[in-house]
Amino acid sequence: MVLPAVPLAAGDISLPAIIHDAGEKAGWRFIDFFTATIRNPNTREAYFRAVWRFFDWCNVQGVTELRTVRPMIVAGYVEAMLAGGMSRPTVKQHLAAIRKLFDWLTTGGILDVNPAASVQSPKHIVRQGKTPVLDAAQTRKLLDSIPINTLAGLRDRALLGVMVYTFGRVGAVVAMQVEDYYQNGKRWCFRLHEKGGKEHMVPAHHNAEEYVDAWLKAAKIRNELKTPLFRSINRYREVTENGMDRRDVLAMTKRRAKHAGLPYTTCCHTFRATGITAYLENGGELEHARAIAAHESSQTTRLYDRAGDKVTLDEIERIRI
């Protein structure tokens, strides 16, 4: 049986032995799962490594035939991951990958039942987000500390401003083209391409509008509609045709935060959480924040709200011992 390797972000990886030995139909069904049902290459790779790790564990346990995998085997693997020190969120992700693969094999007639369907995930309840958040004064200090007498400074201020004022994910912001900053009636708007292929429109805050206008004017790219909005700058301090990526933005964020005397923990996601927190602290409604952030659920948005995290020294001093 000759089957193509599964294309992953890090390269092609061949079939696990337990799948290969189950026959050509099982092999093709396995490949179809990763190539046809998972569009995101990072998710594809994470799921593939999760199921590969499971099948390796099965082999060590003497489970070498696909049809002999039972719920107790999958449950035993979950306990082994937890006992090995793997975090509960990671275990949940691994179990989700295993469950979805077996469900695909079951609906394809390879297995009679999904052995992972009845296995319980470890409980992991998140009531508070962990993303570092800046307060309004810190955010203003950061934006004002960026020198705007250079192209890099104008670009960085505009990029951080868009992330703060749109609650945009860094991936969506760096993916913007010039045409994604456009006029709608009397207002300017940002078009963000979010996860799952969703397009999301956010009206431009007047500060973000000012920052982006200054960047476009200095970079002289306002009419290059089909090109990246935020571009790299070469060693000659010239704007290139190449868009920035997440690593570029993270390095820039760390550098700008350090210069402004802000915590080293400041990262790209900080600005999404910072914008949401500032909005809610100023009387914004949670449901509107959810819409701006393009979250499916307001419960997700609530994790970004740090307004209730602040415990004052006066409250601590009430502990009189």
SVG drawing of the C-alpha trace seen along z (x, -y; Angstrom):
<svg xmlns="http://www.w3.org/2000/svg" viewBox="-25 -64 46 70">
<polyline fill="none" stroke="black" stroke-width="0.4" points="0.0,0.0 1.5,-3.3 -0.1,-6.4 1.0,-10.0 2.3,-11.6 0.1,-14.0 1.1,-17.6 1.9,-19.5 3.4,-22.9 6.7,-21.3 6.8,-18.9 5.3,-15.6 4.9,-12.7 3.9,-9.2 1.1,-7.0 1.3,-5.6 1.8,-1.8 -1.6,-1.0 -3.3,-3.0 -1.1,-1.5 -1.8,2.0 -5.6,1.5 -5.6,1.4 -5.6,-1.0 -9.2,-2.2 -8.2,-3.2 -5.0,-4.9 -6.9,-7.0 -9.6,-7.9 -6.8,-9.0 -5.2,-11.2 -8.6,-12.6 -9.2,-13.6 -6.1,-15.8 -6.2,-17.2 -9.9,-17.7 -11.4,-18.5 -8.7,-20.8 -7.9,-23.9 -5.6,-25.6 -2.0,-24.2 -1.2,-24.8 -4.3,-23.0 -3.5,-20.2 0.0,-19.8 -1.1,-19.9 -3.8,-17.3 -1.5,-15.0 1.1,-15.1 -1.5,-14.4 -2.9,-11.3 0.6,-10.1 1.6,-10.4 -1.5,-8.4 -0.8,-5.6 2.9,-5.4 1.6,-5.0 -0.8,-2.3 2.0,-0.4 4.0,-0.5 0.9,0.9 0.7,3.7 -2.4,2.3 -1.4,2.7 -4.7,3.3 -7.0,0.4 -10.2,2.3 -8.8,3.3 -8.7,-0.3 -11.4,-0.5 -12.7,-3.4 -10.7,-2.1 -7.5,-2.4 -8.3,-6.0 -9.2,-6.8 -5.9,-5.2 -4.0,-7.4 -5.7,-10.5 -4.7,-9.5 -1.1,-8.8 -0.9,-12.3 -2.1,-13.9 0.3,-11.7 3.1,-12.7 2.6,-16.4 0.8,-17.5 -1.5,-20.5 -5.2,-20.0 -5.8,-22.3 -3.2,-20.3 -4.8,-17.0 -8.2,-18.3 -6.8,-19.3 -5.1,-15.9 -8.4,-14.1 -10.3,-16.3 -7.9,-15.4 -8.2,-11.7 -12.0,-11.8 -12.5,-13.7 -10.2,-11.3 -12.0,-8.2 -15.3,-9.8 -14.1,-10.3 -12.9,-6.7 -16.3,-5.5 -18.5,-7.5 -16.2,-6.2 -16.9,-2.6 -13.4,-1.8 -14.7,-1.3 -18.0,-0.3 -18.0,-2.8 -15.8,-5.7 -13.8,-4.5 -13.1,-8.0 -16.7,-9.3 -17.5,-8.3 -14.2,-9.3 -14.5,-12.3 -12.1,-15.3 -10.4,-16.6 -12.2,-19.5 -10.6,-22.9 -12.7,-26.0 -11.2,-29.4 -12.8,-32.3 -10.0,-34.8 -7.8,-35.5 -4.0,-35.4 -3.1,-37.9 -1.1,-40.8 -3.1,-44.0 -2.0,-47.7 -4.1,-50.4 -5.1,-53.5 -2.1,-55.5 0.4,-52.9 -1.1,-52.4 -1.0,-56.2 2.6,-56.3 3.5,-53.6 1.9,-55.2 3.3,-58.6 6.8,-57.2 7.1,-56.0 9.1,-58.6 7.1,-59.6 10.0,-61.2 10.8,-57.9 8.8,-55.5 9.2,-52.7 7.8,-54.9 4.8,-55.9 4.2,-52.3 4.5,-50.9 2.2,-53.5 -0.4,-52.9 -0.2,-49.1 -0.4,-49.2 -3.2,-51.7 -5.2,-49.5 -4.8,-46.5 -5.9,-48.6 -8.9,-50.4 -10.3,-47.4 -9.6,-44.7 -8.0,-42.9 -5.9,-39.8 -2.4,-40.4 -2.9,-37.8 -5.9,-39.7 -4.1,-43.1 -0.9,-42.0 -3.0,-40.4 -4.7,-43.7 -4.2,-45.2 -4.3,-49.0 -7.8,-48.5 -9.0,-47.2 -8.8,-50.7 -11.6,-52.3 -14.2,-55.0 -17.9,-54.1 -20.0,-57.2 -18.5,-59.8 -16.6,-57.3 -13.4,-55.4 -13.4,-51.7 -11.1,-48.7 -11.8,-45.4 -10.3,-42.5 -10.1,-39.0 -10.6,-36.9 -10.3,-33.1 -12.6,-30.9 -12.6,-33.1 -14.9,-35.7 -14.7,-39.3 -15.2,-41.8 -15.8,-45.5 -14.9,-47.9 -15.4,-51.7 -12.0,-53.6 -11.5,-55.3 -10.3,-58.9 -6.9,-58.1 -6.4,-55.0 -7.6,-57.0 -5.0,-59.7 -2.2,-57.1 -2.9,-55.1 -3.4,-58.3 0.1,-59.5 1.7,-56.2 0.1,-55.9 1.1,-59.4 4.7,-59.0 5.0,-55.5 3.3,-56.8 1.3,-53.6 -2.3,-55.0 -3.2,-54.0 -1.6,-50.6 -4.8,-48.9 -3.9,-45.3 -0.7,-45.4 0.1,-44.9 -1.0,-47.8 1.8,-47.2 5.1,-46.5 8.7,-45.8 11.3,-48.4 14.8,-47.6 18.2,-48.6 18.1,-51.7 15.0,-52.8 12.9,-52.2 9.4,-50.7 9.5,-47.2 6.7,-45.3 6.7,-42.7 4.1,-42.6 5.1,-42.2 4.4,-38.9 3.5,-38.0 7.2,-37.5 8.0,-41.0 5.2,-42.5 6.1,-40.6 9.8,-41.8 8.6,-45.3 6.2,-45.2 8.9,-44.0 11.3,-46.7 8.7,-49.5 7.4,-48.3 11.0,-48.2 11.7,-51.7 8.5,-52.9 9.4,-51.2 6.5,-48.8 6.4,-45.2 8.4,-42.7 5.3,-40.5 3.6,-42.9 2.8,-41.0 0.7,-41.3 -2.4,-39.9 -2.0,-42.5 -3.6,-45.2 -6.7,-43.2 -7.3,-42.6 -6.3,-46.2 -8.8,-47.7 -11.6,-45.5 -10.9,-46.3 -10.7,-50.1 -14.0,-49.9 -15.8,-48.2 -14.3,-50.4 -15.7,-53.4 -19.3,-52.1 -19.2,-49.9 -21.6,-46.9 -20.2,-43.4 -22.3,-42.4 -21.0,-45.3 -17.4,-44.4 -18.1,-40.9 -19.3,-42.2 -16.2,-44.5 -13.9,-41.6 -15.7,-39.2 -16.1,-36.6 -18.6,-33.9 -19.6,-34.1 -19.6,-36.9 -18.1,-34.4 -14.9,-34.6 -15.0,-38.4 -15.4,-38.4 -12.0,-36.7 -10.4,-39.8 -12.1,-42.1 -9.7,-42.9 -11.7,-45.7 -12.5,-43.4 -8.9,-42.3 -7.8,-45.3 -7.5,-44.8 -6.6,-48.1 -4.1,-48.4 -6.9,-49.7 -8.7,-46.4 -5.6,-44.4 -5.0,-46.5 -8.4,-45.4 -6.7,-42.1 -5.8,-43.1 -3.8,-40.4"/>
</svg>
